[in-house]
């Protein structure tokens, strides 16, 4: 059985392949009466689309979305919302060698082992091209949580991290890396230029913060807000690690250091720290929800790598074609989308059980 659907009440299903005629998503469970047009979705797709700088794949896709169902007279109807994005710049011939041998680091062998055959044109369903569908669905999810502000940024590329003292949210849109540290962005230009010149790639860390999440979203056990976020982020292509709040750093702290002290506030407790990333016992605390996502280096590189052919013979492979030298850069809007999709689902789950909308 193959799983292509995520969510419980607010659900989305993605469809299509990297080199097929189109990709898309079907969003189900969206409340009726929300104003929605293609113009509400397109800015997020523009943020993710390829070819926006020399540091992303040069595949040219306009990524223009069409709403095929679920909207009437500019408002959601409560029925499934079908979203379609046409593929217009495929070069399947670039993958002729991939048909013969497995690309290390890719899903080639694993897909073959599971299904007995695979779509080698750009990886088919395993291609990061699928994430455009998630971004479109995430734009719809944001309409369900209008009081929540979500933003993500790259905090590290190739082991070179930003300086928190130079964090400037206004810088995120001023460089091709979604970087809040102008000095780090300049260093990353050289890092990626060098990696591209060598035919290699670099990994990255993306951080995402959602503010305005009220206390009470989530569940104590099997629908924990943090476990749902971890599953959502780990489902993104090339993601190999997820941290909530301090994450692994919390394991190096003492109990009093890791605690989030509280004092009386005007509308409930006032927290003096946020090591937990806005989630305690699987339920939101009202603090900003913070997630860190680690992206591995892009596996498609021009440096020969040892592999085997489909018939089991030793070989070397160079992956030709157009690929991101750092897939984490375009992962920023995808991480934001998955955050929005989880929070929209958790809001509707909370309303279904507790019968009220919680205000921040």
C-alpha positions as CSV (number, residue, x, y, z in Angstrom):
1,X,0.0,0.0,0.0
2,X,1.3,3.5,-0.9
3,X,0.5,6.5,1.2
4,X,0.1,9.9,-0.5
5,X,-2.2,11.6,2.0
6,X,-1.3,13.6,5.1
7,X,-3.5,14.9,7.9
8,X,-6.5,13.8,9.9
9,X,-9.3,16.4,9.6
10,X,-7.5,18.9,7.2
11,X,-6.1,16.4,4.7
12,X,-4.2,16.7,1.5
13,X,-3.2,14.2,-1.1
14,X,-0.5,14.9,-3.7
15,X,-0.3,13.3,-7.1
16,X,1.9,13.4,-10.3
17,X,5.5,12.8,-11.2
18,X,8.5,15.0,-11.9
19,X,8.4,14.4,-15.6
20,X,4.7,13.7,-16.1
21,X,2.3,16.3,-17.6
22,X,1.4,17.8,-14.3
23,X,1.5,17.6,-10.5
24,X,-1.0,18.7,-8.0
25,X,-2.8,18.2,-4.7
26,X,-6.4,17.6,-3.5
27,X,-7.2,19.3,-0.2
28,X,-10.1,17.9,1.8
29,X,-11.6,19.0,5.0
30,X,-11.2,22.7,4.4
31,X,-13.9,24.7,6.1
32,X,-16.4,26.4,3.7
33,X,-16.7,30.1,3.2
34,X,-13.0,31.0,3.1
35,X,-11.9,33.4,0.3
36,X,-9.6,31.6,-2.1
37,X,-8.2,32.3,-5.5
38,X,-5.1,31.3,-7.4
39,X,-3.6,34.7,-6.3
40,X,-3.7,33.5,-2.7
41,X,-1.5,30.5,-3.6
42,X,0.8,31.8,-6.3
43,X,3.2,33.9,-4.1
44,X,4.2,30.8,-2.1
45,X,4.8,28.8,-5.2
46,X,6.9,31.7,-6.6
47,X,9.0,31.5,-3.5
48,X,9.7,27.8,-4.1
49,X,9.9,27.6,-7.9
50,X,13.2,26.7,-9.6
51,X,15.5,28.9,-11.6
52,X,15.2,32.0,-9.3
53,X,19.0,32.3,-8.9
54,X,22.2,30.6,-9.9
55,X,22.1,28.7,-6.5
56,X,19.0,26.7,-7.5
57,X,18.3,24.3,-10.3
58,X,18.0,25.9,-13.7
59,X,14.9,23.9,-14.7
60,X,12.4,26.6,-15.8
61,X,9.0,26.0,-14.5
62,X,6.5,28.9,-14.1
63,X,4.6,26.8,-11.4
64,X,1.3,28.5,-12.1
65,X,-1.5,26.9,-10.1
66,X,-5.0,26.3,-11.3
67,X,-7.9,25.6,-8.9
68,X,-10.1,22.9,-10.5
69,X,-12.7,22.3,-7.8
70,X,-13.8,23.2,-4.3
71,X,-14.2,27.0,-4.9
72,X,-17.3,28.8,-6.1
73,X,-17.6,32.6,-6.5
74,X,-14.2,33.0,-4.8
75,X,-15.0,31.0,-1.7
76,X,-14.3,27.5,-0.5
77,X,-17.3,25.2,-0.6
78,X,-16.2,22.6,1.9
79,X,-15.7,20.1,-0.9
80,X,-12.3,18.8,-2.1
81,X,-10.1,21.5,-3.5
82,X,-8.2,20.2,-6.5
83,X,-5.0,22.1,-7.4
84,X,-3.0,21.5,-10.6
85,X,0.5,22.7,-11.6
86,X,1.7,21.8,-15.1
87,X,5.2,20.6,-15.8
88,X,6.6,22.5,-18.8
89,X,10.4,22.0,-18.7
90,X,11.2,18.3,-18.5
91,X,14.4,16.9,-20.0
92,X,13.9,13.2,-19.6
93,X,16.9,12.4,-21.8
94,X,19.1,13.7,-19.0
95,X,18.3,10.6,-17.1
96,X,19.2,8.0,-19.7
97,X,22.1,6.7,-17.6
98,X,20.0,6.6,-14.5
99,X,17.8,4.0,-16.1
100,X,20.8,1.6,-16.1
101,X,22.3,2.2,-12.7
102,X,21.2,3.3,-9.2
103,X,22.1,6.8,-8.0
104,X,23.6,6.5,-4.4
105,X,21.7,8.7,-2.0
106,X,18.6,8.6,-4.1
107,X,15.6,6.3,-3.8
108,X,16.4,4.5,-7.0
109,X,17.3,1.1,-5.5
110,X,14.7,1.3,-2.7
111,X,11.9,2.0,-5.2
112,X,13.1,-0.9,-7.4
113,X,13.3,-3.2,-4.4
114,X,9.7,-2.3,-3.4
115,X,7.8,-2.0,-6.7
116,X,10.0,-4.0,-9.1
117,X,10.3,-1.1,-11.4
118,X,10.7,2.7,-11.2
119,X,10.2,6.0,-13.0
120,X,13.8,7.0,-13.5
121,X,12.9,10.4,-15.1
122,X,13.9,12.7,-12.3
123,X,12.9,10.2,-9.7
124,X,9.2,10.2,-10.4
125,X,7.3,10.6,-7.1
126,X,10.6,10.7,-5.1
127,X,11.6,13.9,-6.8
128,X,11.5,17.2,-4.8
129,X,9.3,18.5,-7.6
130,X,6.4,16.9,-5.6
131,X,6.9,19.6,-2.9
132,X,5.3,22.2,-5.1
133,X,2.0,20.5,-4.5
134,X,2.6,20.7,-0.7
135,X,3.3,24.4,-1.0
136,X,0.1,24.9,-2.9
137,X,-1.8,22.9,-0.2
138,X,0.0,24.9,2.5
139,X,-1.3,28.2,1.1
140,X,-4.9,26.9,1.6
141,X,-4.0,25.8,5.1
142,X,-2.9,29.3,6.1
143,X,-6.4,30.5,5.4
144,X,-7.6,28.2,8.3
145,X,-5.2,29.8,10.8
146,X,-5.2,33.5,9.8
147,X,-3.9,34.6,13.3
148,X,-0.8,32.4,13.1
149,X,2.3,33.9,11.5
150,X,4.7,31.4,10.0
151,X,8.2,32.2,8.7
152,X,11.3,30.0,8.0
153,X,14.8,30.8,7.1
154,X,18.1,29.0,6.4
155,X,20.3,29.1,9.5
156,X,23.2,27.0,8.2
157,X,24.7,25.8,4.9
158,X,27.6,23.4,4.6
159,X,28.3,23.6,8.3
160,X,28.6,27.4,8.3
161,X,25.9,28.9,10.6
162,X,24.4,32.3,11.0
163,X,25.4,34.5,14.0
164,X,22.2,34.9,16.2
165,X,23.5,38.4,17.2
166,X,23.1,39.5,13.6
167,X,19.7,38.0,13.0
168,X,17.5,40.4,11.0
169,X,14.2,39.1,9.7
170,X,14.2,41.9,7.1
171,X,17.2,40.3,5.5
172,X,15.5,37.0,4.7
173,X,14.0,38.3,1.5
174,X,17.1,40.3,0.4
175,X,19.3,37.3,-0.6
176,X,18.8,34.1,-2.6
177,X,19.3,31.9,0.6
178,X,16.4,33.1,2.8
179,X,19.2,34.1,5.2
180,X,18.6,36.5,8.1
181,X,22.3,37.2,8.5
182,X,23.7,39.4,5.7
183,X,27.3,38.5,6.4
184,X,26.5,34.7,6.4
185,X,24.7,35.1,3.0
186,X,27.9,36.6,1.5
187,X,30.0,33.7,2.8
188,X,27.4,31.2,1.5
189,X,27.8,32.6,-2.0
190,X,31.4,31.5,-2.1
191,X,30.6,28.1,-0.4
192,X,28.0,27.3,-3.0
193,X,30.0,28.6,-6.0
194,X,32.9,26.4,-4.9
195,X,30.6,23.4,-4.5
196,X,29.0,23.9,-7.9
197,X,32.4,24.3,-9.5
198,X,33.5,21.0,-8.0
199,X,30.3,19.4,-9.2
200,X,29.2,18.7,-5.7
201,X,26.5,20.0,-3.3
202,X,26.0,21.1,0.3
203,X,23.5,20.4,3.1
204,X,21.5,23.0,5.1
205,X,19.5,23.6,8.2
206,X,16.2,25.4,8.0
207,X,14.5,26.9,11.0
208,X,10.8,27.6,11.2
209,X,8.8,29.7,13.7
210,X,5.1,29.9,14.1
211,X,3.8,32.7,16.4
212,X,0.2,33.2,17.4
213,X,-0.4,29.5,18.1
214,X,-2.8,29.5,21.1
215,X,-2.3,27.2,24.1
216,X,-4.2,23.9,23.7
217,X,-3.6,22.6,20.2
218,X,-2.3,19.0,20.1
219,X,-2.9,15.8,22.1
220,X,-1.1,14.0,25.0
221,X,-0.1,10.8,23.1
222,X,-0.7,9.7,19.5
223,X,-1.5,13.1,17.9
224,X,1.1,15.2,19.7
225,X,1.7,18.5,18.1
226,X,5.5,17.8,18.0
227,X,5.2,14.2,16.7
228,X,2.9,15.5,13.9
229,X,5.4,18.2,13.1
230,X,8.3,15.7,13.1
231,X,6.4,13.4,10.8
232,X,5.5,16.2,8.5
233,X,9.0,17.6,8.2
234,X,10.6,14.1,7.9
235,X,8.3,13.5,4.9
236,X,10.0,16.3,2.9
237,X,12.6,15.1,0.4
238,X,16.2,15.1,1.6
239,X,15.3,15.8,5.3
240,X,17.3,13.6,7.7
241,X,16.7,15.3,11.0
242,X,14.1,17.3,12.9
243,X,14.4,19.1,16.2
244,X,11.7,20.8,18.3
245,X,12.8,23.7,20.4
246,X,16.3,23.1,21.7
247,X,16.2,19.5,20.3
248,X,19.4,17.6,20.7
249,X,21.0,20.5,22.6
250,X,18.5,19.8,25.5
251,X,20.2,16.5,26.1
252,X,23.3,18.5,27.2
253,X,21.5,20.7,29.7
254,X,20.7,20.3,33.4
255,X,17.0,20.2,34.4
256,X,17.0,23.8,35.8
257,X,18.6,25.0,32.5
258,X,16.1,23.3,30.3
259,X,13.0,24.3,32.3
260,X,10.8,27.1,30.9
261,X,10.1,29.2,34.0
262,X,6.7,30.9,34.4
263,X,5.4,34.0,36.1
264,X,1.9,35.4,36.3
265,X,0.9,37.2,33.1
266,X,-2.2,39.2,31.9
267,X,-3.7,36.3,29.9
268,X,-2.2,33.3,31.7
269,X,1.4,32.3,32.4
270,X,4.2,34.5,31.1
271,X,7.1,32.2,30.1
272,X,10.7,33.3,30.7
273,X,12.2,30.8,28.2
274,X,11.2,28.6,25.3
275,X,13.5,25.6,25.3
276,X,10.5,23.3,24.6
277,X,9.7,25.1,21.3
278,X,6.2,26.0,22.3
279,X,5.1,22.5,23.0
280,X,4.8,20.6,26.3
281,X,3.3,17.1,26.6
282,X,2.4,17.2,23.0
283,X,0.2,20.3,23.4
284,X,1.0,23.9,22.4
285,X,1.8,26.3,25.3
286,X,1.0,29.6,23.5
287,X,4.7,30.3,22.9
288,X,6.1,30.4,19.4
289,X,6.4,26.9,17.9
290,X,10.0,26.3,16.8
291,X,11.3,23.6,14.5
292,X,14.7,22.9,13.0
293,X,15.0,20.8,9.9
294,X,18.2,19.3,8.5
295,X,18.6,18.7,4.7
296,X,21.3,16.4,3.4
297,X,23.4,17.5,0.4
298,X,21.7,17.0,-2.9
299,X,22.5,13.5,-4.1
300,X,22.6,14.4,-7.8
301,X,26.3,15.5,-8.3
302,X,28.8,15.5,-11.1
303,X,31.5,13.7,-9.1
304,X,31.7,10.0,-10.0
305,X,30.2,7.8,-7.2
306,X,30.5,4.0,-7.0
307,X,27.3,2.1,-7.6
308,X,25.8,-1.0,-9.2
309,X,23.6,-1.4,-12.3
310,X,20.2,-2.9,-12.2
311,X,21.7,-6.2,-13.3
312,X,24.1,-6.2,-10.3
313,X,27.4,-5.1,-12.0
314,X,29.8,-2.6,-10.4
315,X,29.8,0.8,-12.0
316,X,30.4,4.5,-11.4
317,X,27.7,7.1,-12.0
318,X,27.6,10.9,-12.7
319,X,24.2,12.4,-12.4
320,X,23.7,14.8,-15.3
321,X,20.9,17.3,-15.6
322,X,19.8,20.4,-13.7
323,X,19.9,20.1,-9.9
324,X,20.0,22.3,-6.8
325,X,23.5,22.6,-5.3
326,X,21.7,23.0,-2.0
327,X,18.2,21.6,-1.8
328,X,17.7,23.2,1.6
329,X,17.4,26.6,0.1
330,X,14.1,25.9,-1.7
331,X,13.1,23.8,1.3
332,X,12.3,27.0,3.2
333,X,8.7,27.4,1.7
334,X,8.2,23.7,1.9
335,X,8.9,23.7,5.6
336,X,6.6,26.7,6.1
337,X,3.9,24.8,4.2
338,X,4.2,21.7,6.3
339,X,4.0,23.8,9.4
340,X,0.8,25.4,8.2
341,X,-0.7,22.1,7.2
342,X,-0.1,20.5,10.6
343,X,-1.3,23.6,12.5
344,X,-4.5,23.8,10.4
345,X,-5.2,20.2,11.1
346,X,-4.5,20.5,14.8
347,X,-6.8,23.5,15.0
348,X,-9.7,21.6,13.5
349,X,-9.0,18.5,15.6
350,X,-9.1,20.7,18.8
351,X,-12.3,22.4,17.7
352,X,-13.9,19.0,17.0
353,X,-13.1,17.6,20.4
354,X,-13.4,20.7,22.6
355,X,-16.0,22.6,20.6
356,X,-14.4,26.0,20.5
357,X,-11.9,28.1,18.7
358,X,-8.9,29.0,21.0
359,X,-7.5,32.5,20.8
360,X,-3.9,33.3,21.3
